């Protein structure tokens, strides 16, 4: 009996090893606290999350950092296998990619220079204003869907949204509420949240929508389910945010 159990265990290990792969994960490394570089070390919620997924799948992870606006093109071209950078599920992206289940539930947030939060209290007050968003993000599209979008001057930047707003070069910027709150907490810049979050967003991992991509998606998706059930995903969230942003 013991020989049978040992043989079964070895067979299972061999099967896991056969499935193991080197998965290249793209991220910007500049979206605190999800992915950022400190003392030459890539870290953040996304890094811990992907490493926890890999512990479940047995895959080796290779992180590739690049500008956020280049991540989708890199995935389409096959230079990376997925993106871990708070990629929101949208209809346009679903038409191109195979997504896992969401692992972060959040909302869009307007941020202003401190002192202006009584003047700009949310997206309804952006009419006639200059508003910054990250280049390539879904927040530009969210603003363009507002009924008064033609009266909002949208500026796109690779980074420095907080600085542009604090210096008064733009009236506000829009990003996800979790990152906005953390940016205000950690930054010396005079910034404030303007109202509540709007337009719920669900973030997930995208993969190429082909046979290989879908198989990898399914493997990662199963691991996410395990991390939700065993509490590891919530634990990672608590580490970085002091709350559970995963449900």
DARAVEN-V724050 format. One line per field, one symbol per residue. ss: DSSP state (A for helix, B for strand, O for the rest). A space follows every 50 residues. Layout:
BEGIN
ss = ???
END
This chain:
BEGIN
ss = OAAAAAAAAAAAAAAAAAAOOBBBBBBOOBBOOOBBBBOOBBBOAAAAAA AAAAAAAOOBBBBBBOOAAAAAAAAAOOOOOBBOOOOBOOAAAAOOBBBO OOOBBBBBBBBBBOOOOOOOOOAAAOOOOBBBBBOOOOAAAAAAOOOOAA AOBBBBBOOOAAAAAAOOOOOBBBBBAAAAAAAAAAOOOOBBBBBBBBBB BBBOOBBBOOAAAAAAAAAAAAAAAAAAAOOAAAAAAAAAAOOOOOO
END
